[in-house]
Amino acid sequence: MTTNAPELFELDAEQREILHLADRYGRNELHGLAERMDAEEWWPGDAFRAIGEAGFLGATISEEYGGAGMDLLNAGLVLQGFSRWNHAMALSVVAHDNLCANNIYRNGNADQRRKYLPGLCDGSMIGALGLTEPGAGSDALGSMRTTARRDGDHYVLNGTKIYITNGPVADIVLVYAKTDPDKGPQGISAFVVETDTPGFKVAQKLVKMGYRGSQTAELVFDDCRVPAENLVGTENKGVGIVMSGLDLERAMISPLCLGIAERALDLSTDYVKTRKQFGRAIGNFQMVQSMLAEMYVHVETMRTFTHRVLAAAARVEVGEGGRGDIHKLTAASVMYAAQTVNKVLDLAVQLHGGTGYIWESEINRLYRSTKLMEIGAGTTEVRKMIISGELLKDMPRD
Ligand SMILES: Cc1cc2nc3c(=O)[nH]c(=O)nc-3n(C[C@H](O)[C@H](O)[C@H](O)COP(=O)(O)OP(=O)(O)OC[C@H]3O[C@@H](n4cnc5c(N)ncnc54)[C@H](O)[C@@H]3O)c2cc1C
């Protein structure tokens, strides 16, 4: 079987340094925000500017536009480091940096890049991506009902997007809408919508069980007039942008899972050394050791697969992706990472006993969040459909 990923993969010195710097920033600057973000669904308004000033935003965008000029693997390492300390902020960063900014960078024209990327890179602007709708989740393209009708030098958008990360705080949203509803997925286009445009509304901020500091919204477009120059790419060719973007997004969700799993292993290792029962630290008991060993194996296998697939996804050129080996591989990476981080957190809470069940504990905060990883960016079932679809693409269908 052939894939475009190397069989063996190891981080080099520069990549290890980037992970170290992101880890240090996460520990020093983001960890202290995490508890309040979770308790109150609080959004620290200055955080993105600070992250931008530290050079972590616009990770994959060239320095010409104020970005860090990294490849996708290094951008994923930043997320891994952040996710260890503040996974909600890491989710907001990936929605901003990968789903929105990187998509505009890869698919936008020179004017759009010049207009939007510097603000996204320095954190003065927050970005989001709007694909999912109340009636269009797993079948996001086929069931999409949001329309964009050309009217002179504008498009008029009507419809609703739901579960949009950064929706309540975004300055711009990369929105998918049908420009030719009769053509199904071949009639979809992408637009940059500035959120102060009349007709755009945050209909509601959604309250979540986990990742609570990351802001999520339902967005409504009611005769929202968007300048025609904000069309990204070619009219009716949005499907290529979505599919290629989703492959990169899936590769980037895996390091989010990995960072959480690493933190859970660290917290659990510390806990079993200090928590005493039957007169001894619980780490002395073989069943406790067994759980810890299982967690370790899960984390190490996640790490290997995550980094290897990020390295492969970093080589995806504009216009590629959404099909073939990389489509299968990125779906496999996120499917494995998402299922495995849930297993890790289940063991971690078990090891913490009652402490792990208490809302305020850090391990509980992580536990409440991990289910999302099996839902967002395509569910586990959608990921299985992608993998099996690629494996069986030559099979004659009954
Ligand atoms: C916190 C959060 C943040 C999100 N952020 C964003 C964002 O920033 N931008 C954005 O556009 N979207 C975002 N999403 C949306 C996310 O991508 C969707 O929730 C996801 O694609 C699933 O869609 P759905 O929720 O409508 O579930 P549904 O599609 O209704 O699925 C329900 C169940 O049916 C299963 N199912 C559906 N079809 C099939 C099938 N053919 N075969 C087998 N099983 C099937 C699913 O796997 C699932 O188990 C976010 C979601 C959440 C919860």
The ligand as a MOL file (V3000), in Angstrom:
LIG
                    3D

  0  0  0     0  0            999 V3000
M  V30 BEGIN CTAB
M  V30 COUNTS 53 58 0 0 0
M  V30 BEGIN ATOM
M  V30 1 C -18.3470 22.8820 19.6500 0
M  V30 2 C -18.4920 22.7530 18.1670 0
M  V30 3 C -17.7260 23.5750 17.3490 0
M  V30 4 C -17.9020 23.5240 15.9550 0
M  V30 5 N -17.2310 24.4260 15.1680 0
M  V30 6 C -17.5890 24.5360 13.8580 0
M  V30 7 C -17.0730 25.6050 13.0500 0
M  V30 8 O -16.2630 26.4120 13.5120 0
M  V30 9 N -17.5180 25.7160 11.7680 0
M  V30 10 C -18.4080 24.8400 11.2230 0
M  V30 11 O -18.7630 25.0020 10.0550 0
M  V30 12 N -18.8920 23.7910 11.9640 0
M  V30 13 C -18.5180 23.6330 13.2620 0
M  V30 14 N -19.0240 22.6050 14.0230 0
M  V30 15 C -19.9830 21.6850 13.4160 0
M  V30 16 C -19.4940 20.2450 13.2770 0
M  V30 17 O -18.5940 20.1410 12.2100 0
M  V30 18 C -20.7510 19.3700 13.1100 0
M  V30 19 O -21.3850 19.3270 14.3810 0
M  V30 20 C -20.4400 17.9830 12.6210 0
M  V30 21 O -20.0210 18.0070 11.2790 0
M  V30 22 C -21.6390 17.0180 12.7290 0
M  V30 23 O -22.8050 17.5720 12.2200 0
M  V30 24 P -24.1710 17.5370 13.1000 0
M  V30 25 O -23.8350 18.0710 14.4520 0
M  V30 26 O -25.2260 18.2250 12.3400 0
M  V30 27 O -24.5080 16.0110 13.2780 0
M  V30 28 P -25.3650 15.0690 12.2260 0
M  V30 29 O -24.8060 15.1850 10.8540 0
M  V30 30 O -26.8110 15.3500 12.4120 0
M  V30 31 O -25.0160 13.6400 12.8060 0
M  V30 32 C -25.7190 13.0180 13.8980 0
M  V30 33 C -25.2220 11.5730 13.9910 0
M  V30 34 O -25.5740 10.8540 12.7830 0
M  V30 35 C -24.4120 10.2670 12.2460 0
M  V30 36 N -24.5230 10.2090 10.7840 0
M  V30 37 C -24.9030 11.2000 9.9430 0
M  V30 38 N -24.8890 10.7730 8.6770 0
M  V30 39 C -24.4640 9.4890 8.6960 0
M  V30 40 C -24.2290 8.4780 7.7130 0
M  V30 41 N -24.4050 8.7090 6.4080 0
M  V30 42 N -23.8120 7.2500 8.1160 0
M  V30 43 C -23.5940 6.9980 9.4320 0
M  V30 44 N -23.8020 7.8900 10.4010 0
M  V30 45 C -24.2310 9.1330 10.0530 0
M  V30 46 C -23.2730 11.1660 12.6920 0
M  V30 47 O -22.0080 10.5200 12.6120 0
M  V30 48 C -23.7000 11.4630 14.1060 0
M  V30 49 O -23.3560 10.3960 14.9450 0
M  V30 50 C -18.8070 22.5930 15.4060 0
M  V30 51 C -19.5240 21.7210 16.2520 0
M  V30 52 C -19.3830 21.8050 17.6100 0
M  V30 53 C -20.2060 20.8930 18.4740 0
M  V30 END ATOM
M  V30 BEGIN BOND
M  V30 1 1 1 2
M  V30 2 1 2 3
M  V30 3 2 2 52
M  V30 4 2 3 4
M  V30 5 1 4 5
M  V30 6 1 4 50
M  V30 7 2 5 6
M  V30 8 1 6 7
M  V30 9 1 6 13
M  V30 10 2 7 8
M  V30 11 1 7 9
M  V30 12 1 9 10
M  V30 13 2 10 11
M  V30 14 1 10 12
M  V30 15 2 12 13
M  V30 16 1 13 14
M  V30 17 1 14 15
M  V30 18 1 14 50
M  V30 19 1 15 16
M  V30 20 1 16 17
M  V30 21 1 16 18
M  V30 22 1 18 19
M  V30 23 1 18 20
M  V30 24 1 20 21
M  V30 25 1 20 22
M  V30 26 1 22 23
M  V30 27 1 23 24
M  V30 28 2 24 25
M  V30 29 1 24 26
M  V30 30 1 24 27
M  V30 31 1 27 28
M  V30 32 2 28 29
M  V30 33 1 28 30
M  V30 34 1 28 31
M  V30 35 1 31 32
M  V30 36 1 32 33
M  V30 37 1 33 34
M  V30 38 1 33 48
M  V30 39 1 34 35
M  V30 40 1 35 36
M  V30 41 1 35 46
M  V30 42 1 36 37
M  V30 43 1 36 45
M  V30 44 2 37 38
M  V30 45 1 38 39
M  V30 46 1 39 40
M  V30 47 2 39 45
M  V30 48 1 40 41
M  V30 49 2 40 42
M  V30 50 1 42 43
M  V30 51 2 43 44
M  V30 52 1 44 45
M  V30 53 1 46 47
M  V30 54 1 46 48
M  V30 55 1 48 49
M  V30 56 2 50 51
M  V30 57 1 51 52
M  V30 58 1 52 53
M  V30 END BOND
M  V30 END CTAB
M  END
